[in-house]
Amino acid sequence: MLGAASFVGFIPVRDVAVARGFYEGVLELRVLEESPFALVLDANGTMLRVTPVPEFAPQPYTVAGWAVPDIRAAVRALAGKGVQFAQYDGMSQDEAGVWTSPNGDRVAWFKDPDGNTLSLTAFG
């Protein structure tokens, strides 16, 4: 039923102004609209609604991610803007924080200002 419908992503935040600085300024997503209900961004044709919530606790898992063609270039570019990539115990990540999965996909994780875990993935 929803196979032909457009997907809309949601990310909860405490402070939309701080989130806007990150998502627009650092990640370079284009702002489509800002209202009391959400900061609406264009994530390469997918609507991303960064939504203020009254009570918030970041979860320990990835809430959103981007497929990138060159993970090393993407990590370098974001690190140059101050993004710190996570290093996880028990995972064999390289010095930049990139992990190579058993099937060859490469993944790197980072957090937004609210502590939401985001990721970059270069598939196989």
Sine and cosine of phi, psi and omega as CSV:
sin_phi,cos_phi,sin_psi,cos_psi,sin_omega,cos_omega
0.00,0.00,-0.67,0.75,-0.06,-1.00
-0.99,-0.14,0.11,0.99,-0.04,-1.00
-0.86,0.51,-0.45,0.89,0.00,-1.00
-0.98,-0.21,0.01,1.00,-0.02,-1.00
-1.00,0.02,0.50,-0.87,0.04,-1.00
-0.97,0.25,0.65,-0.76,0.04,-1.00
-0.99,0.11,0.60,-0.80,0.10,-1.00
-0.83,-0.56,0.80,-0.60,0.02,-1.00
-0.99,-0.16,0.48,-0.87,0.01,-1.00
-0.78,-0.62,0.69,-0.72,0.10,-1.00
-0.76,-0.65,0.84,-0.54,0.01,-1.00
-0.98,0.18,0.60,-0.80,0.04,-1.00
-0.60,-0.80,0.31,-0.95,0.07,-1.00
-1.00,0.08,-0.68,0.73,-0.15,-0.99
-0.76,-0.64,0.94,-0.34,-0.06,-1.00
-0.91,0.42,-0.59,0.81,-0.01,-1.00
-0.89,0.46,-0.68,0.73,0.04,-1.00
-0.91,0.41,-0.70,0.72,0.02,-1.00
-0.87,0.49,-0.64,0.77,0.01,-1.00
-0.88,0.48,-0.68,0.73,0.04,-1.00
-0.84,0.55,-0.60,0.80,-0.02,-1.00
-0.98,0.20,-0.82,0.57,-0.10,-0.99
-0.93,0.37,-0.62,0.79,0.03,-1.00
-1.00,0.09,-0.76,0.65,-0.11,-0.99
-0.97,0.24,-0.67,0.74,-0.07,-1.00
-1.00,-0.05,-0.77,0.63,-0.04,-1.00
-0.99,0.15,-0.23,0.97,0.06,-1.00
0.90,0.44,0.60,0.80,0.12,-0.99
-1.00,0.08,0.64,-0.77,-0.04,-1.00
-0.99,0.16,0.76,-0.65,0.04,-1.00
-0.98,0.19,0.79,-0.61,0.06,-1.00
-0.99,-0.12,-0.56,0.83,-0.08,-1.00
-0.24,-0.97,0.50,-0.87,0.16,-0.99
-0.71,-0.70,0.77,-0.63,0.02,-1.00
-0.65,-0.76,0.08,-1.00,0.07,-1.00
-0.89,0.46,-0.27,0.96,-0.08,-1.00
-1.00,-0.08,-0.47,0.89,-0.05,-1.00
-0.13,-0.99,0.45,-0.89,0.25,-0.97
-0.99,-0.11,0.90,-0.44,-0.07,-1.00
-0.98,-0.18,0.83,-0.56,-0.06,-1.00
-0.86,-0.52,0.43,-0.90,0.11,-0.99
-0.99,-0.13,0.92,-0.38,0.06,-1.00
-0.98,-0.22,0.95,0.31,0.01,-1.00
0.82,0.57,0.75,0.66,0.04,-1.00
0.99,-0.12,-0.18,0.98,0.07,-1.00
-0.97,-0.26,0.75,-0.67,0.03,-1.00
-0.97,0.25,0.77,-0.63,0.08,-1.00
-0.87,-0.49,0.87,-0.50,0.00,-1.00
-0.97,-0.25,0.93,-0.37,0.07,-1.00
-1.00,-0.02,0.93,-0.38,-0.26,-0.97
-0.91,-0.41,0.81,-0.58,0.07,-1.00
-0.95,0.33,0.68,-0.73,0.04,-1.00
-0.79,-0.61,0.56,-0.83,-0.07,-1.00
-0.94,0.35,-0.58,0.81,0.04,-1.00
-0.80,-0.60,0.73,-0.68,-0.11,-0.99
-0.57,-0.82,0.72,-0.70,0.14,-0.99
-0.70,-0.71,0.88,-0.48,-0.01,-1.00
-0.88,0.47,0.57,-0.82,-0.01,-1.00
-1.00,-0.03,0.39,-0.92,-0.07,-1.00
-1.00,0.10,0.23,0.97,-0.04,-1.00
-0.81,-0.58,0.22,-0.98,-0.01,-1.00
-0.94,0.35,0.76,-0.65,0.02,-1.00
-0.97,-0.25,-0.34,0.94,0.02,-1.00
-0.35,-0.94,0.44,-0.90,0.01,-1.00
-0.41,-0.91,0.26,-0.96,-0.01,-1.00
-0.81,-0.59,0.69,-0.72,0.12,-0.99
-1.00,0.07,0.82,-0.57,-0.02,-1.00
-0.84,-0.54,0.53,-0.85,-0.01,-1.00
-0.97,0.26,-0.52,0.86,-0.05,-1.00
-0.74,-0.67,0.99,-0.11,-0.09,-1.00
-0.91,0.41,-0.57,0.82,0.00,-1.00
-0.90,0.44,-0.69,0.73,0.03,-1.00
-0.91,0.42,-0.66,0.76,0.00,-1.00
-0.91,0.41,-0.68,0.73,0.03,-1.00
-0.89,0.45,-0.71,0.70,0.02,-1.00
-0.87,0.50,-0.71,0.70,-0.03,-1.00
-0.89,0.46,-0.71,0.70,0.00,-1.00
-0.94,0.34,-0.63,0.78,0.05,-1.00
-0.88,0.48,-0.58,0.81,0.06,-1.00
-0.91,0.42,-0.32,0.95,0.05,-1.00
-0.99,-0.16,0.17,0.99,0.06,-1.00
0.99,-0.11,0.01,1.00,0.01,-1.00
-0.95,0.30,0.74,-0.67,0.05,-1.00
-0.97,-0.25,0.77,-0.64,-0.01,-1.00
-1.00,-0.04,0.63,-0.77,-0.09,-1.00
-0.97,0.25,0.56,-0.83,0.16,-0.99
-0.89,-0.46,0.80,-0.60,-0.04,-1.00
-0.93,-0.36,0.72,-0.69,0.06,-1.00
-0.86,0.51,0.66,-0.76,0.07,-1.00
1.00,0.09,-0.05,1.00,0.04,-1.00
-0.93,-0.38,0.70,-0.71,-0.02,-1.00
-1.00,0.04,0.98,0.18,0.05,-1.00
-1.00,-0.03,0.43,-0.90,0.07,-1.00
-0.99,0.14,-0.05,-1.00,-0.07,-1.00
-0.88,0.47,-0.40,0.92,0.02,-1.00
-1.00,0.05,-0.12,0.99,-0.01,-1.00
1.00,-0.10,0.18,0.98,-0.02,-1.00
-1.00,0.03,0.78,-0.63,0.05,-1.00
-0.95,-0.30,0.67,-0.74,0.08,-1.00
-0.97,-0.25,0.86,-0.50,-0.02,-1.00
-0.96,0.27,0.26,-0.97,0.01,-1.00
-0.84,0.55,-0.47,0.88,0.00,-1.00
-1.00,-0.02,0.05,1.00,0.06,-1.00
0.99,-0.15,-0.12,0.99,0.09,-1.00
-0.91,0.41,0.55,-0.84,0.03,-1.00
-0.89,-0.45,0.72,-0.69,-0.10,-0.99
-0.72,-0.69,0.62,-0.78,0.12,-0.99
-0.69,-0.72,0.64,-0.77,-0.07,-1.00
-0.89,-0.45,0.54,-0.84,0.06,-1.00
-0.49,-0.87,0.18,-0.98,-0.06,-1.00
-0.87,-0.49,0.50,-0.87,0.14,-0.99
-1.00,0.10,0.07,-1.00,-0.04,-1.00
-0.86,0.52,-0.37,0.93,0.02,-1.00
-1.00,-0.02,-0.03,1.00,0.00,-1.00
1.00,-0.03,0.10,0.99,0.10,-0.99
-0.91,0.41,0.73,-0.69,0.03,-1.00
-1.00,0.10,0.82,-0.57,0.02,-1.00
-0.88,-0.48,0.32,-0.95,-0.02,-1.00
-0.62,-0.79,0.34,-0.94,0.19,-0.98
-0.89,-0.46,0.65,-0.76,0.06,-1.00
-0.69,-0.72,0.74,-0.67,0.18,-0.98
-0.94,-0.33,0.93,-0.38,-0.08,-1.00
-0.98,0.20,0.68,-0.74,0.05,-1.00
0.32,0.95,0.00,0.00,0.00,0.00
